Amino acid sequence: MQGLLVGDFADSFDEAYTALEKAVANGELQFEETIYNGFHKTPDAFLGLFSGENIGKQIVKVADKE
């Protein structure tokens, strides 16, 4: 058995990013996120990481993008 580090494949990052970006854009690759709205929800979001409440990426949305 041999472990690996993501950094071992740094030479392929640009190629992988391009392929993944294309797969997301055409719907071949989908992802889910758990979004908490408001800075006051930060503690709930943090604790949710340890209890398995999140699906995919855990985000705390503090403001709308301008």
C-alpha positions in Angstrom: 0.0 0.0 0.0 1.3 3.5 -0.9 -0.2 6.8 0.1 -0.4 9.8 -2.0 -0.4 13.6 -1.6 -2.3 15.9 -3.9 0.9 17.9 -4.4 2.4 14.8 -6.1 0.3 15.7 -9.1 0.9 19.4 -9.2 2.1 19.2 -12.8 -1.4 18.1 -13.8 -3.4 20.7 -11.9 -4.1 22.9 -14.9 -5.2 20.0 -17.0 -7.4 18.7 -14.3 -9.0 22.1 -13.6 -9.9 22.5 -17.2 -11.4 19.0 -17.4 -13.4 19.5 -14.2 -14.6 23.0 -15.1 -15.9 21.6 -18.4 -17.6 18.6 -16.7 -19.4 21.0 -14.2 -20.5 23.3 -17.0 -22.1 20.6 -19.1 -23.7 18.8 -16.2 -21.5 15.7 -16.2 -20.2 16.5 -12.7 -22.6 17.8 -10.0 -21.9 18.8 -6.5 -23.9 19.8 -3.4 -23.4 22.4 -0.7 -24.8 23.1 2.7 -25.3 26.9 3.0 -26.0 28.7 6.3 -27.2 32.3 5.8 -25.8 35.0 8.1 -22.7 35.4 10.1 -24.6 34.6 13.3 -25.0 31.0 11.9 -21.2 30.4 12.0 -21.2 28.4 15.2 -24.0 26.2 14.0 -22.2 25.6 10.7 -18.9 24.8 12.5 -20.6 22.3 14.9 -22.5 20.8 12.0 -19.1 19.7 10.5 -18.6 17.4 13.5 -22.0 15.9 13.5 -22.3 15.2 9.8 -25.0 17.7 9.1 -23.4 19.0 6.0 -23.7 17.6 2.5 -20.6 18.5 0.4 -19.0 21.9 1.0 -20.1 23.7 4.2 -20.6 27.5 3.5 -21.6 30.4 5.7 -23.0 33.2 3.4 -22.4 36.5 5.1 -23.4 38.9 2.3 -24.6 38.9 -1.3 -21.9 39.3 -3.9 -21.8 42.8 -5.4 
